[in-house]
Amino acid sequence: MKQLLLVAHAPSDNTRRMAGAILTGASHPDIDAVQCRWIEPLNATPEDLLGCDGIILGTPENLGYMSGALKDFFDRCYYPCLEQKQGLPCALYVRAGHDGTGACRAVETICTGLRWHWIQTPLVCRGAWQDDFLQQCETLGATMAAGLEMGIY
């Protein structure tokens, strides 16, 4: 069974709904060989990261940057996982009140240093809340899980 890790900071009802949509997509009935679990960034450990086969990162845009909680996750896990997790398939979604550029750039820079492999460009859900954000997150979760199951990533 492949392990998909969702490390997402979800401080609001809407960001929790987005993380839930990722889990729903990753748990699609046609996907049998992937297990997905969500851990808040402040609770995620290097061991969680070392035990996964793919990761989806989620963050709100905070002051034009990723959340402090996600940055803390990277600070604690970067060096303990650097050598063992090179090539890890990853994806990012950002709930951006503005444009999300700074948050994406910051996460992409760290993931590049970790030598992780992007499965797609970051999903940036910009502006006022739209219910379509949930479908986009569900699709992202399903895409990552299906790719892991099929051995594409």
MIDOSE-1310 file (N, C-alpha, C; in nm, 2 decimals, decimal comma, always signed):
residues 153
mkql	+0,08/-0,12/+0,00/+0,00/+0,00/+0,00/+0,09/+0,12/+0,00; +0,07/+0,21/-0,10/+0,14/+0,34/-0,10/+0,08/+0,44/+0,00; +0,17/+0,52/+0,05/+0,13/+0,62/+0,15/+0,14/+0,76/+0,09; +0,02/+0,83/+0,09/+0,02/+0,97/+0,05/+0,00/+1,06/+0,17
llva	+0,08/+1,15/+0,19/+0,08/+1,24/+0,31/+0,03/+1,37/+0,27; -0,07/+1,42/+0,34/-0,12/+1,56/+0,32/-0,08/+1,64/+0,44; +0,01/+1,74/+0,42/+0,05/+1,83/+0,52/-0,01/+1,96/+0,49; -0,11/+2,00/+0,56/-0,19/+2,12/+0,52/-0,22/+2,19/+0,65
haps	-0,19/+2,32/+0,65/-0,24/+2,41/+0,75/-0,38/+2,46/+0,71; -0,47/+2,43/+0,80/-0,61/+2,46/+0,77/-0,68/+2,54/+0,89; -0,65/+2,66/+0,91/-0,70/+2,74/+1,03/-0,84/+2,78/+1,02; -0,90/+2,77/+0,90/-1,04/+2,82/+0,88/-1,13/+2,71/+0,83
dntr	-1,26/+2,73/+0,84/-1,36/+2,63/+0,79/-1,33/+2,60/+0,64; -1,31/+2,71/+0,56/-1,28/+2,68/+0,42/-1,16/+2,61/+0,39; -1,05/+2,64/+0,46/-0,92/+2,56/+0,44/-0,94/+2,42/+0,49; -1,01/+2,40/+0,59/-1,04/+2,26/+0,64/-1,12/+2,18/+0,53
rmag	-1,22/+2,25/+0,47/-1,30/+2,19/+0,36/-1,21/+2,16/+0,24; -1,11/+2,24/+0,21/-1,02/+2,21/+0,10/-0,93/+2,09/+0,13; -0,88/+2,08/+0,26/-0,81/+1,96/+0,29/-0,89/+1,83/+0,29; -1,02/+1,85/+0,33/-1,11/+1,74/+0,32/-1,14/+1,69/+0,18
ailt	-1,14/+1,79/+0,09/-1,16/+1,76/-0,05/-1,04/+1,69/-0,11; -0,92/+1,72/-0,07/-0,80/+1,65/-0,11/-0,81/+1,50/-0,07; -0,85/+1,48/+0,06/-0,87/+1,34/+0,11/-0,98/+1,27/+0,04; -1,09/+1,33/+0,00/-1,20/+1,27/-0,07/-1,14/+1,23/-0,21
gash	-1,07/+1,31/-0,28/-1,02/+1,28/-0,41/-0,92/+1,16/-0,40; -0,83/+1,17/-0,30/-0,73/+1,06/-0,28/-0,79/+0,93/-0,24; -0,92/+0,93/-0,19/-0,99/+0,81/-0,15/-1,09/+0,76/-0,25; -1,08/+0,81/-0,37/-1,17/+0,77/-0,48/-1,19/+0,62/-0,48
pdid	-1,31/+0,57/-0,50/-1,33/+0,42/-0,50/-1,25/+0,34/-0,60; -1,21/+0,41/-0,71/-1,13/+0,34/-0,81/-0,98/+0,32/-0,77; -0,94/+0,39/-0,66/-0,80/+0,39/-0,61/-0,79/+0,29/-0,49; -0,73/+0,18/-0,51/-0,73/+0,08/-0,41/-0,60/+0,07/-0,33
avqc	-0,49/+0,11/-0,39/-0,36/+0,08/-0,33/-0,29/+0,20/-0,27; -0,36/+0,30/-0,24/-0,30/+0,42/-0,18/-0,39/+0,46/-0,06; -0,31/+0,49/+0,05/-0,38/+0,54/+0,17/-0,33/+0,68/+0,19; -0,42/+0,77/+0,22/-0,39/+0,91/+0,24/-0,43/+0,95/+0,38
rwie	-0,34/+1,02/+0,44/-0,37/+1,08/+0,57/-0,32/+1,22/+0,58; -0,40/+1,30/+0,66/-0,38/+1,44/+0,68/-0,31/+1,47/+0,81; -0,21/+1,54/+0,81/-0,14/+1,58/+0,94/-0,12/+1,73/+0,93; -0,16/+1,80/+1,04/-0,13/+1,94/+1,05/+0,02/+1,96/+1,05
plna	+0,07/+2,07/+0,99/+0,21/+2,09/+0,98/+0,28/+2,09/+1,12; +0,22/+2,14/+1,22/+0,29/+2,15/+1,35/+0,30/+2,01/+1,42; +0,22/+1,92/+1,37/+0,22/+1,78/+1,43/+0,30/+1,68/+1,34; +0,33/+1,72/+1,22/+0,40/+1,63/+1,13/+0,55/+1,62/+1,17
tped	+0,60/+1,50/+1,16/+0,74/+1,47/+1,20/+0,82/+1,43/+1,08; +0,95/+1,42/+1,10/+1,04/+1,37/+0,99/+1,00/+1,22/+0,96; +0,96/+1,15/+1,07/+0,92/+1,01/+1,05/+0,80/+1,00/+0,96; +0,70/+1,09/+0,97/+0,58/+1,09/+0,88/+0,63/+1,11/+0,74
llgc	+0,72/+1,20/+0,72/+0,77/+1,23/+0,59/+0,85/+1,11/+0,53; +0,93/+1,05/+0,61/+1,01/+0,94/+0,57/+0,92/+0,82/+0,53; +0,80/+0,81/+0,59/+0,72/+0,70/+0,56/+0,62/+0,71/+0,44; +0,63/+0,83/+0,37/+0,53/+0,85/+0,26/+0,60/+0,83/+0,13
dgii	+0,51/+0,80/+0,03/+0,55/+0,78/-0,11/+0,52/+0,90/-0,20; +0,45/+1,00/-0,14/+0,41/+1,12/-0,21/+0,35/+1,22/-0,11; +0,36/+1,35/-0,14/+0,31/+1,45/-0,04/+0,24/+1,56/-0,12; +0,13/+1,60/-0,05/+0,06/+1,72/-0,10/+0,07/+1,82/+0,02
lgtp	+0,11/+1,94/-0,02/+0,12/+2,05/+0,08/+0,01/+2,15/+0,06; -0,04/+2,20/+0,17/-0,15/+2,30/+0,16/-0,13/+2,41/+0,26; -0,15/+2,53/+0,21/-0,13/+2,65/+0,30/-0,22/+2,76/+0,26; -0,26/+2,84/+0,35/-0,32/+2,97/+0,32/-0,20/+3,07/+0,29
enlg	-0,23/+3,17/+0,21/-0,14/+3,27/+0,19/-0,14/+3,37/+0,31; -0,03/+3,38/+0,38/-0,02/+3,46/+0,49/+0,08/+3,57/+0,47; +0,04/+3,70/+0,46/+0,13/+3,81/+0,43/+0,21/+3,79/+0,31; +0,16/+3,73/+0,21/+0,23/+3,70/+0,09/+0,33/+3,58/+0,09
ymsg	+0,31/+3,50/+0,19/+0,40/+3,39/+0,22/+0,32/+3,26/+0,26; +0,39/+3,15/+0,27/+0,33/+3,03/+0,32/+0,30/+3,05/+0,47; +0,21/+2,97/+0,53/+0,18/+2,98/+0,67/+0,31/+2,95/+0,75; +0,31/+3,01/+0,87/+0,42/+2,98/+0,96/+0,43/+2,84/+1,00
alkd	+0,31/+2,78/+1,01/+0,31/+2,63/+1,05/+0,37/+2,55/+0,94; +0,35/+2,57/+0,81/+0,41/+2,50/+0,71/+0,56/+2,52/+0,70; +0,60/+2,65/+0,73/+0,74/+2,68/+0,73/+0,81/+2,60/+0,85; +0,74/+2,59/+0,96/+0,79/+2,52/+1,07/+0,81/+2,37/+1,04
ffdr	+0,72/+2,31/+0,97/+0,73/+2,18/+0,92/+0,86/+2,16/+0,84; +0,88/+2,25/+0,74/+1,00/+2,24/+0,66/+1,13/+2,26/+0,75; +1,13/+2,35/+0,84/+1,24/+2,37/+0,93/+1,28/+2,25/+1,01; +1,18/+2,18/+1,05/+1,21/+2,06/+1,13/+1,24/+1,93/+1,05
cyyp	+1,19/+1,93/+0,93/+1,20/+1,80/+0,85/+1,31/+1,81/+0,74; +1,35/+1,93/+0,70/+1,44/+1,94/+0,59/+1,56/+1,85/+0,60; +1,65/+1,88/+0,70/+1,77/+1,80/+0,70/+1,75/+1,66/+0,74; +1,66/+1,62/+0,83/+1,65/+1,48/+0,86/+1,60/+1,40/+0,74
cleq	+1,54/+1,46/+0,64/+1,48/+1,39/+0,53/+1,55/+1,42/+0,39; +1,64/+1,51/+0,39/+1,70/+1,56/+0,27/+1,76/+1,44/+0,18; +1,84/+1,35/+0,24/+1,90/+1,25/+0,16/+1,80/+1,14/+0,12; +1,71/+1,10/+0,21/+1,63/+0,98/+0,19/+1,51/+1,01/+0,10
kqgl	+1,46/+1,13/+0,09/+1,34/+1,16/+0,01/+1,36/+1,24/-0,12; +1,48/+1,24/-0,17/+1,50/+1,30/-0,30/+1,41/+1,23/-0,41; +1,35/+1,31/-0,49/+1,26/+1,25/-0,60/+1,12/+1,23/-0,55; +1,09/+1,27/-0,43/+0,95/+1,25/-0,37/+0,85/+1,33/-0,46
pcal	+0,75/+1,26/-0,51/+0,64/+1,33/-0,58/+0,57/+1,43/-0,49; +0,55/+1,55/-0,53/+0,48/+1,65/-0,45/+0,39/+1,74/-0,53; +0,30/+1,80/-0,45/+0,20/+1,89/-0,51/+0,17/+2,00/-0,40; +0,12/+2,11/-0,45/+0,09/+2,22/-0,35/-0,04/+2,28/-0,39
yvra	-0,12/+2,32/-0,29/-0,23/+2,41/-0,31/-0,23/+2,52/-0,21; -0,27/+2,64/-0,26/-0,26/+2,76/-0,18/-0,40/+2,83/-0,18; -0,45/+2,86/-0,07/-0,57/+2,94/-0,06/-0,52/+3,09/-0,05; -0,53/+3,16/-0,16/-0,47/+3,29/-0,16/-0,58/+3,40/-0,17
ghdg	-0,57/+3,49/-0,07/-0,66/+3,61/-0,08/-0,62/+3,70/-0,19; -0,49/+3,70/-0,22/-0,44/+3,79/-0,33/-0,40/+3,70/-0,44; -0,27/+3,70/-0,48/-0,23/+3,62/-0,60/-0,15/+3,49/-0,57; -0,10/+3,47/-0,44/-0,04/+3,35/-0,41/+0,10/+3,33/-0,45
tgac	+0,15/+3,43/-0,52/+0,29/+3,42/-0,58/+0,40/+3,40/-0,48; +0,40/+3,47/-0,37/+0,50/+3,46/-0,27/+0,50/+3,33/-0,20; +0,38/+3,28/-0,17/+0,36/+3,15/-0,10/+0,41/+3,04/-0,19; +0,37/+3,04/-0,32/+0,42/+2,94/-0,42/+0,57/+2,94/-0,43
rave	+0,63/+3,06/-0,45/+0,77/+3,07/-0,47/+0,85/+3,02/-0,35; +0,80/+3,05/-0,23/+0,87/+3,00/-0,10/+0,87/+2,85/-0,09; +0,75/+2,79/-0,12/+0,74/+2,64/-0,11/+0,82/+2,58/-0,22; +0,81/+2,63/-0,34/+0,88/+2,58/-0,45/+1,03/+2,58/-0,43
tict	+1,08/+2,69/-0,37/+1,23/+2,70/-0,34/+1,27/+2,59/-0,25; +1,20/+2,57/-0,14/+1,23/+2,47/-0,04/+1,23/+2,33/-0,11; +1,12/+2,30/-0,18/+1,10/+2,17/-0,24/+1,21/+2,14/-0,35; +1,26/+2,25/-0,42/+1,37/+2,23/-0,51/+1,49/+2,19/-0,44
glrw	+1,52/+2,26/-0,32/+1,63/+2,22/-0,24/+1,62/+2,08/-0,19; +1,50/+2,03/-0,16/+1,49/+1,89/-0,12/+1,50/+1,79/-0,24; +1,50/+1,85/-0,36/+1,50/+1,77/-0,48/+1,37/+1,68/-0,50; +1,26/+1,74/-0,46/+1,13/+1,68/-0,48/+1,09/+1,70/-0,63
hwiq	+1,00/+1,62/-0,67/+0,95/+1,62/-0,81/+0,80/+1,67/-0,81; +0,78/+1,78/-0,88/+0,64/+1,84/-0,89/+0,56/+1,76/-0,99; +0,44/+1,72/-0,95/+0,35/+1,64/-1,04/+0,27/+1,74/-1,13; +0,26/+1,86/-1,08/+0,19/+1,97/-1,16/+0,22/+2,10/-1,10
tplv	+0,19/+2,21/-1,17/+0,21/+2,34/-1,12/+0,12/+2,36/-0,99; +0,15/+2,45/-0,90/+0,07/+2,46/-0,78/-0,07/+2,51/-0,82; -0,17/+2,45/-0,74/-0,31/+2,49/-0,75/-0,32/+2,61/-0,66; -0,36/+2,73/-0,72/-0,37/+2,85/-0,64/-0,52/+2,89/-0,65
crga	-0,59/+2,89/-0,54/-0,73/+2,93/-0,53/-0,74/+3,07/-0,48; -0,75/+3,16/-0,58/-0,74/+3,31/-0,56/-0,87/+3,38/-0,53; -0,86/+3,49/-0,46/-0,97/+3,58/-0,44/-1,08/+3,53/-0,35; -1,20/+3,58/-0,37/-1,31/+3,54/-0,28/-1,34/+3,39/-0,30
wqdd	-1,39/+3,34/-0,19/-1,42/+3,19/-0,19/-1,52/+3,15/-0,30; -1,48/+3,04/-0,37/-1,56/+2,98/-0,47/-1,58/+2,83/-0,44; -1,70/+2,78/-0,45/-1,72/+2,64/-0,42/-1,64/+2,55/-0,51; -1,60/+2,60/-0,63/-1,52/+2,53/-0,73/-1,38/+2,49/-0,67
flqq	-1,34/+2,57/-0,57/-1,21/+2,54/-0,51/-1,21/+2,39/-0,46; -1,32/+2,35/-0,41/-1,33/+2,21/-0,35/-1,31/+2,11/-0,46; -1,38/+2,13/-0,57/-1,36/+2,03/-0,68/-1,22/+2,03/-0,73; -1,15/+2,15/-0,74/-1,01/+2,15/-0,78/-0,92/+2,07/-0,69
cetl	-0,95/+2,09/-0,56/-0,87/+2,01/-0,46/-0,90/+1,86/-0,47; -1,02/+1,83/-0,48/-1,06/+1,69/-0,50/-0,99/+1,63/-0,62; -0,98/+1,70/-0,73/-0,91/+1,65/-0,85/-0,76/+1,64/-0,82; -0,70/+1,73/-0,75/-0,56/+1,72/-0,71/-0,54/+1,59/-0,63
gatm	-0,62/+1,57/-0,53/-0,60/+1,45/-0,45/-0,61/+1,32/-0,53; -0,71/+1,32/-0,62/-0,73/+1,20/-0,70/-0,61/+1,18/-0,80; -0,57/+1,29/-0,86/-0,46/+1,28/-0,95/-0,33/+1,23/-0,89; -0,30/+1,28/-0,77/-0,18/+1,23/-0,70/-0,19/+1,09/-0,66
aagl	-0,31/+1,05/-0,60/-0,32/+0,91/-0,56/-0,32/+0,81/-0,68; -0,39/+0,85/-0,78/-0,39/+0,76/-0,90/-0,26/+0,75/-0,96; -0,18/+0,86/-0,97/-0,04/+0,85/-1,02/+0,05/+0,76/-0,94; +0,03/+0,77/-0,80/+0,11/+0,69/-0,72/+0,07/+0,54/-0,74
emgi	-0,06/+0,51/-0,74/-0,11/+0,38/-0,76/-0,05/+0,32/-0,89; -0,05/+0,39/-1,00/-0,01/+0,34/-1,13/+0,14/+0,34/-1,15; +0,21/+0,40/-1,05/+0,36/+0,40/-1,06/+0,41/+0,51/-1,15; +0,32/+0,61/-1,19/+0,37/+0,72/-1,27/+0,46/+0,81/-1,20
y	+0,43/+0,83/-1,07/+0,52/+0,92/-0,98/+0,60/+0,83/-0,89
